[in-house]
Amino acid sequence: MFKRYKAGFVMGAIFMAMVGMQAQAAPLGDGLGEGIASNFDQTTDSEEQTQATAEVVWTGTPLEGYVNIAIANVDDSLNIREVADGSSSLVGKLRKNGACEVLGIDGEWAHIKSGEVEGYVKAEYLYTGQEAIDLAFQLGQTMAKVNTDSLYVRMEPSTDADYWTKVPAGEELQVIEDMGDWIKVDIDGEDGYVASEYVNVKSELDTALTLSEALYGEGVTDVRISICDFAKQYVGNRYVWGGTSLTKGADCSGFTLAVYRNFGISLPHSSRAQANCGTKISVGDVKPGDLIFYGSGKRINHVAMYIGGGRVVHASNARTGITISNMYYRSPVSAARILQD
């Protein structure tokens, strides 16, 4: 542990010397300022050596793959712009406590890359240096990524056990415990088990969302766009069993109930009851604002709202809170259309 933090301190010191400022907590805000061009387009031999060293040191930790890590210090999300111009198009959003690689600094602006998104943000909205390194170890979540075509999430650690759902290749499940041959994972607040040989386990940090992950598609009405935008602004808030508050905490059906309540539509506080509301539709026919239901077999135990682009927003569990997921992160049971437009 000492070697890891010592190396982190060196990486942070190198970064801070380049930036020319001390690592400190940035003021909270929406981070919607302009960006300017970065001069850090070329990699020197010394930078390549630093990167190679860092990748060895940080293997298996939340810092793996990062050289100059920074963490978003905002209440909601940080807009990432396409070019160094405050009026340019947005290319993504870095959520609160999301991680990014700092590619360069010019004055008060940072050129960053996070996940699939590269662009410009105001540096004052980033934790950097040793502070970012320390935060990374606090915020990192251990995830199990499926490495086979599809994988059963069992109710018990046995191939003879019944299963909650099937998840597709590339899907990530939050790890509760590594049990050797089996990994105990969270499946919307329920304990599930997957065979260790079919997943890759590592500690990860949240990264930026691309705008394509929030696309609605053609022919979507304004009210559907509005209800999805309204729901997404609460991503990151708490999951509370029995709750119906978007700010103080909600469970899965409490979240969808509260979102629709804001638009004058009443729903019952139960995922199974909500599945009988509106009009039943095929999962393949969902539009933004429709509800998708999940369960064990045909028994419904979870609800999410489709937001377009193959994604859903939902109050998942106490560990992840309100989040955005692939709509097929587990097998859907049914769907319902509440908005009749």
MIGULO-445165 format. One line per field, with one value per residue (C-alpha): residue in one letter; residue number from 0; x negated, z negated, y negated. Coordinates in nm, 2 decimals. Layout:
N
resn	c(A / ...)
resi	c(NUM / ...)
X	c(X / ...)
Z	c(Z / ...)
Y	c(Y / ...)
***
This chain:
341
resn	c(M / F / K / R / Y / K / A / G / F / V / M / G / A / I / F / M / A / M / V / G / M / Q / A / Q / A / A / P / L / G / D / G / L / G / E / G / I / A / S / N / F / D / Q / T / T / D / S / E / E / Q / T / Q / A / T / A / E / V / V / W / T / G / T / P / L / E / G / Y / V / N / I / A / I / A / N / V / D / D / S / L / N / I / R / E / V / A / D / G / S / S / S / L / V / G / K / L / R / K / N / G / A / C / E / V / L / G / I / D / G / E / W / A / H / I / K / S / G / E / V / E / G / Y / V / K / A / E / Y / L / Y / T / G / Q / E / A / I / D / L / A / F / Q / L / G / Q / T / M / A / K / V / N / T / D / S / L / Y / V / R / M / E / P / S / T / D / A / D / Y / W / T / K / V / P / A / G / E / E / L / Q / V / I / E / D / M / G / D / W / I / K / V / D / I / D / G / E / D / G / Y / V / A / S / E / Y / V / N / V / K / S / E / L / D / T / A / L / T / L / S / E / A / L / Y / G / E / G / V / T / D / V / R / I / S / I / C / D / F / A / K / Q / Y / V / G / N / R / Y / V / W / G / G / T / S / L / T / K / G / A / D / C / S / G / F / T / L / A / V / Y / R / N / F / G / I / S / L / P / H / S / S / R / A / Q / A / N / C / G / T / K / I / S / V / G / D / V / K / P / G / D / L / I / F / Y / G / S / G / K / R / I / N / H / V / A / M / Y / I / G / G / G / R / V / V / H / A / S / N / A / R / T / G / I / T / I / S / N / M / Y / Y / R / S / P / V / S / A / A / R / I / L / Q / D)
resi	c(0 / 1 / 2 / 3 / 4 / 5 / 6 / 7 / 8 / 9 / 10 / 11 / 12 / 13 / 14 / 15 / 16 / 17 / 18 / 19 / 20 / 21 / 22 / 23 / 24 / 25 / 26 / 27 / 28 / 29 / 30 / 31 / 32 / 33 / 34 / 35 / 36 / 37 / 38 / 39 / 40 / 41 / 42 / 43 / 44 / 45 / 46 / 47 / 48 / 49 / 50 / 51 / 52 / 53 / 54 / 55 / 56 / 57 / 58 / 59 / 60 / 61 / 62 / 63 / 64 / 65 / 66 / 67 / 68 / 69 / 70 / 71 / 72 / 73 / 74 / 75 / 76 / 77 / 78 / 79 / 80 / 81 / 82 / 83 / 84 / 85 / 86 / 87 / 88 / 89 / 90 / 91 / 92 / 93 / 94 / 95 / 96 / 97 / 98 / 99 / 100 / 101 / 102 / 103 / 104 / 105 / 106 / 107 / 108 / 109 / 110 / 111 / 112 / 113 / 114 / 115 / 116 / 117 / 118 / 119 / 120 / 121 / 122 / 123 / 124 / 125 / 126 / 127 / 128 / 129 / 130 / 131 / 132 / 133 / 134 / 135 / 136 / 137 / 138 / 139 / 140 / 141 / 142 / 143 / 144 / 145 / 146 / 147 / 148 / 149 / 150 / 151 / 152 / 153 / 154 / 155 / 156 / 157 / 158 / 159 / 160 / 161 / 162 / 163 / 164 / 165 / 166 / 167 / 168 / 169 / 170 / 171 / 172 / 173 / 174 / 175 / 176 / 177 / 178 / 179 / 180 / 181 / 182 / 183 / 184 / 185 / 186 / 187 / 188 / 189 / 190 / 191 / 192 / 193 / 194 / 195 / 196 / 197 / 198 / 199 / 200 / 201 / 202 / 203 / 204 / 205 / 206 / 207 / 208 / 209 / 210 / 211 / 212 / 213 / 214 / 215 / 216 / 217 / 218 / 219 / 220 / 221 / 222 / 223 / 224 / 225 / 226 / 227 / 228 / 229 / 230 / 231 / 232 / 233 / 234 / 235 / 236 / 237 / 238 / 239 / 240 / 241 / 242 / 243 / 244 / 245 / 246 / 247 / 248 / 249 / 250 / 251 / 252 / 253 / 254 / 255 / 256 / 257 / 258 / 259 / 260 / 261 / 262 / 263 / 264 / 265 / 266 / 267 / 268 / 269 / 270 / 271 / 272 / 273 / 274 / 275 / 276 / 277 / 278 / 279 / 280 / 281 / 282 / 283 / 284 / 285 / 286 / 287 / 288 / 289 / 290 / 291 / 292 / 293 / 294 / 295 / 296 / 297 / 298 / 299 / 300 / 301 / 302 / 303 / 304 / 305 / 306 / 307 / 308 / 309 / 310 / 311 / 312 / 313 / 314 / 315 / 316 / 317 / 318 / 319 / 320 / 321 / 322 / 323 / 324 / 325 / 326 / 327 / 328 / 329 / 330 / 331 / 332 / 333 / 334 / 335 / 336 / 337 / 338 / 339 / 340)
X	c(0.00 / -0.29 / -0.44 / -0.11 / -0.05 / -0.41 / -0.39 / -0.06 / -0.22 / -0.49 / -0.23 / -0.04 / -0.35 / -0.44 / -0.09 / -0.07 / -0.41 / -0.28 / 0.04 / -0.13 / 0.12 / 0.19 / 0.44 / 0.74 / 1.12 / 1.29 / 1.59 / 1.92 / 2.12 / 2.26 / 1.93 / 2.08 / 1.79 / 1.60 / 1.29 / 0.98 / 0.73 / 0.47 / 0.11 / 0.05 / 0.09 / -0.25 / -0.38 / -0.74 / -0.97 / -0.95 / -0.57 / -0.57 / -0.79 / -0.57 / -0.26 / -0.43 / -0.54 / -0.19 / -0.02 / -0.23 / -0.19 / 0.19 / 0.28 / 0.60 / 0.68 / 0.93 / 0.64 / 0.55 / 0.51 / 0.48 / 0.16 / 0.30 / 0.64 / 0.90 / 1.24 / 1.54 / 1.62 / 1.98 / 2.32 / 2.48 / 2.27 / 1.99 / 2.05 / 1.77 / 1.74 / 1.63 / 1.37 / 1.22 / 1.52 / 1.80 / 2.05 / 1.94 / 2.14 / 2.15 / 1.99 / 2.07 / 2.13 / 1.90 / 2.12 / 2.04 / 1.74 / 1.67 / 1.31 / 1.11 / 0.76 / 0.62 / 0.44 / 0.33 / 0.38 / 0.38 / 0.46 / 0.79 / 0.91 / 0.85 / 0.84 / 0.97 / 1.06 / 1.32 / 1.44 / 1.53 / 1.55 / 1.27 / 1.32 / 1.27 / 1.39 / 1.30 / 1.02 / 1.17 / 1.44 / 1.19 / 1.01 / 0.65 / 0.32 / 0.31 / 0.66 / 0.79 / 0.58 / 0.72 / 1.07 / 1.03 / 0.96 / 1.27 / 1.50 / 1.38 / 1.64 / 1.56 / 1.74 / 1.78 / 1.78 / 1.95 / 1.70 / 1.94 / 2.23 / 2.49 / 2.47 / 2.72 / 2.74 / 2.83 / 3.02 / 2.77 / 2.40 / 2.49 / 2.56 / 2.86 / 3.01 / 3.29 / 3.19 / 3.29 / 3.21 / 2.97 / 2.72 / 2.55 / 2.18 / 2.00 / 2.26 / 2.11 / 2.25 / 2.15 / 1.96 / 2.06 / 1.82 / 1.56 / 1.64 / 1.38 / 1.57 / 1.87 / 1.90 / 2.18 / 2.33 / 2.61 / 2.90 / 3.13 / 3.10 / 3.12 / 2.82 / 2.72 / 2.44 / 2.23 / 1.96 / 1.62 / 1.49 / 1.73 / 1.66 / 1.36 / 1.34 / 1.18 / 1.22 / 1.36 / 1.46 / 1.75 / 1.66 / 1.84 / 2.16 / 2.16 / 2.45 / 2.54 / 2.63 / 2.91 / 3.04 / 3.42 / 3.46 / 3.70 / 4.06 / 4.04 / 4.29 / 4.18 / 4.35 / 4.15 / 3.83 / 3.93 / 4.01 / 3.68 / 3.48 / 3.66 / 3.59 / 3.22 / 3.15 / 3.18 / 2.92 / 2.68 / 2.94 / 3.01 / 3.21 / 3.44 / 3.67 / 4.03 / 3.92 / 4.09 / 3.87 / 3.65 / 3.42 / 3.43 / 3.45 / 3.68 / 3.71 / 3.77 / 4.14 / 4.12 / 3.89 / 4.11 / 4.42 / 4.25 / 4.13 / 4.48 / 4.64 / 4.45 / 4.64 / 4.98 / 5.00 / 5.07 / 4.91 / 4.93 / 4.62 / 4.54 / 4.36 / 4.61 / 4.90 / 4.74 / 4.70 / 5.08 / 5.11 / 5.14 / 5.11 / 4.90 / 4.65 / 4.37 / 4.03 / 3.91 / 4.16 / 4.07 / 4.03 / 3.87 / 4.09 / 4.23 / 4.18 / 3.98 / 4.03 / 3.78 / 3.82 / 3.74 / 3.91 / 4.25 / 4.26 / 4.20 / 3.98 / 3.82 / 3.92 / 3.72 / 3.80 / 3.67 / 3.49 / 3.39 / 3.06 / 3.11 / 3.08 / 3.30 / 3.30 / 3.40 / 3.35 / 3.14 / 3.03 / 2.88 / 2.53 / 2.57 / 2.88 / 3.06 / 2.86 / 2.86 / 2.82 / 2.84 / 3.20 / 3.09 / 2.86 / 3.10 / 3.38 / 3.70 / 4.02 / 4.27 / 4.33 / 4.61 / 4.69 / 4.82 / 4.81 / 5.08 / 4.96)
Z	c(0.00 / -0.08 / 0.26 / 0.43 / 0.26 / 0.30 / 0.67 / 0.67 / 0.50 / 0.76 / 1.04 / 0.87 / 0.82 / 1.19 / 1.29 / 1.05 / 1.16 / 1.52 / 1.42 / 1.20 / 0.92 / 0.60 / 0.59 / 0.41 / 0.39 / 0.67 / 0.60 / 0.67 / 0.98 / 1.31 / 1.49 / 1.80 / 1.88 / 2.21 / 2.29 / 2.48 / 2.70 / 2.54 / 2.64 / 2.52 / 2.84 / 2.85 / 2.61 / 2.51 / 2.43 / 2.06 / 2.07 / 2.24 / 1.97 / 1.70 / 1.85 / 1.88 / 1.51 / 1.40 / 1.58 / 1.40 / 1.06 / 1.09 / 1.23 / 1.07 / 0.89 / 0.98 / 1.12 / 1.38 / 1.72 / 1.57 / 1.56 / 1.47 / 1.31 / 1.22 / 1.05 / 1.13 / 0.84 / 0.93 / 0.77 / 1.09 / 1.41 / 1.60 / 1.96 / 2.20 / 2.52 / 2.86 / 2.91 / 2.70 / 2.73 / 2.48 / 2.76 / 2.93 / 2.93 / 2.62 / 2.67 / 2.33 / 1.96 / 1.67 / 1.37 / 1.01 / 0.89 / 1.25 / 1.35 / 1.64 / 1.78 / 1.81 / 2.14 / 2.10 / 1.91 / 2.06 / 1.80 / 1.63 / 1.88 / 1.90 / 2.21 / 2.09 / 2.20 / 2.01 / 2.14 / 2.50 / 2.47 / 2.53 / 2.49 / 2.28 / 1.93 / 1.68 / 1.45 / 1.14 / 1.15 / 1.11 / 0.82 / 0.92 / 0.79 / 0.47 / 0.38 / 0.69 / 0.63 / 0.27 / 0.39 / 0.66 / 0.40 / 0.21 / 0.51 / 0.70 / 0.74 / 0.79 / 1.11 / 1.28 / 1.66 / 1.85 / 2.09 / 2.25 / 2.49 / 2.21 / 1.84 / 1.59 / 1.26 / 1.02 / 0.69 / 0.52 / 0.60 / 0.78 / 1.14 / 1.01 / 0.86 / 1.02 / 1.18 / 1.15 / 1.51 / 1.80 / 1.88 / 2.21 / 2.30 / 2.18 / 1.91 / 1.58 / 1.24 / 0.91 / 0.69 / 0.33 / 0.26 / 0.44 / 0.32 / 0.54 / 0.80 / 0.77 / 0.75 / 0.54 / 0.73 / 0.68 / 0.92 / 0.84 / 0.47 / 0.48 / 0.41 / 0.73 / 0.82 / 1.14 / 1.22 / 1.18 / 1.50 / 1.71 / 1.57 / 1.54 / 1.20 / 1.15 / 0.96 / 1.18 / 1.16 / 1.34 / 1.67 / 1.90 / 2.08 / 2.46 / 2.60 / 2.82 / 2.50 / 2.44 / 2.80 / 2.83 / 3.19 / 3.45 / 3.40 / 3.02 / 2.88 / 2.67 / 2.36 / 2.39 / 2.42 / 2.12 / 1.90 / 1.98 / 1.92 / 1.59 / 1.48 / 1.58 / 1.37 / 1.06 / 1.16 / 0.87 / 0.60 / 0.33 / 0.34 / 0.04 / -0.01 / -0.02 / 0.08 / 0.34 / 0.31 / 0.61 / 0.38 / 0.05 / 0.19 / 0.38 / 0.47 / 0.83 / 0.85 / 0.62 / 0.87 / 1.17 / 0.96 / 0.86 / 1.22 / 1.36 / 1.07 / 1.18 / 1.51 / 1.35 / 1.39 / 1.10 / 1.07 / 0.79 / 0.57 / 0.69 / 1.00 / 1.04 / 1.02 / 1.26 / 1.51 / 1.53 / 1.60 / 1.94 / 2.24 / 2.26 / 2.54 / 2.68 / 2.53 / 2.89 / 2.94 / 2.65 / 2.69 / 2.45 / 2.14 / 2.16 / 1.86 / 1.88 / 1.62 / 1.50 / 1.28 / 1.21 / 1.47 / 1.52 / 1.17 / 1.19 / 0.92 / 1.08 / 1.31 / 1.51 / 1.76 / 2.12 / 2.22 / 2.58 / 2.73 / 2.57 / 2.22 / 1.91 / 1.60 / 1.27 / 0.90 / 0.90 / 0.55 / 0.23 / 0.36 / 0.70 / 0.63 / 0.94 / 1.24 / 1.62 / 1.76 / 2.08 / 2.12 / 2.16 / 1.85 / 1.74 / 1.93 / 1.96 / 1.87 / 2.02 / 2.10 / 2.06 / 2.23 / 1.99 / 2.22 / 2.49 / 2.76)
Y	c(0.00 / -0.24 / -0.18 / -0.24 / -0.58 / -0.68 / -0.62 / -0.81 / -1.10 / -1.12 / -1.11 / -1.38 / -1.59 / -1.56 / -1.66 / -1.96 / -2.09 / -2.08 / -2.26 / -2.51 / -2.50 / -2.31 / -2.03 / -2.16 / -2.11 / -2.31 / -2.51 / -2.34 / -2.44 / -2.33 / -2.36 / -2.52 / -2.75 / -2.79 / -2.59 / -2.70 / -2.51 / -2.28 / -2.27 / -1.92 / -1.73 / -1.55 / -1.29 / -1.32 / -1.02 / -1.11 / -1.12 / -0.77 / -0.64 / -0.79 / -0.63 / -0.29 / -0.31 / -0.42 / -0.13 / 0.12 / -0.04 / -0.08 / 0.26 / 0.40 / 0.07 / -0.21 / -0.40 / -0.14 / -0.31 / -0.66 / -0.87 / -1.22 / -1.13 / -1.39 / -1.36 / -1.57 / -1.81 / -1.92 / -1.87 / -1.72 / -1.68 / -1.86 / -1.94 / -1.83 / -2.05 / -1.93 / -2.21 / -2.48 / -2.71 / -2.77 / -2.79 / -2.47 / -2.14 / -1.92 / -1.58 / -1.43 / -1.47 / -1.37 / -1.29 / -1.39 / -1.19 / -1.07 / -1.01 / -1.15 / -1.16 / -1.51 / -1.54 / -1.90 / -2.22 / -2.58 / -2.84 / -2.76 / -2.50 / -2.13 / -1.90 / -1.56 / -1.21 / -1.00 / -0.67 / -0.73 / -1.11 / -1.36 / -1.74 / -2.04 / -2.14 / -2.41 / -2.29 / -2.45 / -2.18 / -1.89 / -1.74 / -1.67 / -1.54 / -1.34 / -1.45 / -1.28 / -0.97 / -0.94 / -0.99 / -0.73 / -0.46 / -0.57 / -0.58 / -0.27 / 0.00 / 0.37 / 0.48 / 0.82 / 0.79 / 1.08 / 1.24 / 1.49 / 1.46 / 1.46 / 1.55 / 1.67 / 1.48 / 1.76 / 1.73 / 1.95 / 2.03 / 2.35 / 2.45 / 2.64 / 2.32 / 2.12 / 1.79 / 1.43 / 1.33 / 1.36 / 1.08 / 1.03 / 1.02 / 0.70 / 0.62 / 0.52 / 0.63 / 0.48 / 0.73 / 0.79 / 1.08 / 1.29 / 1.65 / 1.83 / 2.03 / 1.79 / 1.42 / 1.27 / 0.97 / 0.72 / 0.75 / 0.45 / 0.50 / 0.88 / 1.11 / 1.31 / 1.54 / 1.58 / 1.83 / 1.68 / 1.83 / 1.62 / 1.28 / 1.04 / 0.87 / 0.53 / 0.20 / -0.08 / -0.45 / -0.61 / -0.78 / -1.02 / -0.95 / -1.02 / -1.22 / -0.92 / -0.73 / -0.99 / -1.01 / -0.98 / -0.89 / -1.03 / -1.12 / -1.15 / -1.40 / -1.70 / -1.55 / -1.23 / -1.43 / -1.64 / -1.34 / -1.17 / -1.49 / -1.54 / -1.18 / -1.19 / -1.50 / -1.28 / -1.03 / -0.98 / -1.04 / -0.78 / -0.46 / -0.42 / -0.12 / -0.25 / -0.60 / -0.82 / -1.13 / -1.22 / -1.41 / -1.23 / -0.88 / -0.64 / -0.27 / -0.16 / -0.21 / -0.51 / -0.67 / -0.61 / -0.72 / -1.05 / -1.12 / -1.07 / -1.26 / -1.57 / -1.54 / -1.50 / -1.12 / -0.89 / -0.55 / -0.29 / -0.23 / 0.12 / 0.25 / 0.53 / 0.29 / 0.04 / 0.32 / 0.33 / -0.04 / -0.21 / 0.01 / 0.33 / 0.32 / 0.53 / 0.45 / 0.40 / 0.12 / -0.10 / -0.47 / -0.72 / -0.75 / -0.40 / -0.16 / 0.16 / 0.43 / 0.70 / 1.00 / 1.36 / 1.57 / 1.40 / 1.25 / 0.88 / 0.72 / 0.41 / 0.12 / -0.12 / -0.41 / -0.38 / -0.70 / -0.61 / -0.49 / -0.14 / -0.28 / -0.30 / -0.52 / -0.36 / -0.35 / -0.03 / 0.05 / -0.10 / -0.08 / -0.25 / -0.46 / -0.62 / -0.53 / -0.47 / -0.12 / 0.08 / 0.18 / 0.54 / 0.53 / 0.81 / 0.98 / 0.76 / 0.93 / 0.68 / 0.31 / 0.06 / -0.27 / -0.52 / -0.83 / -0.80 / -1.04)
***
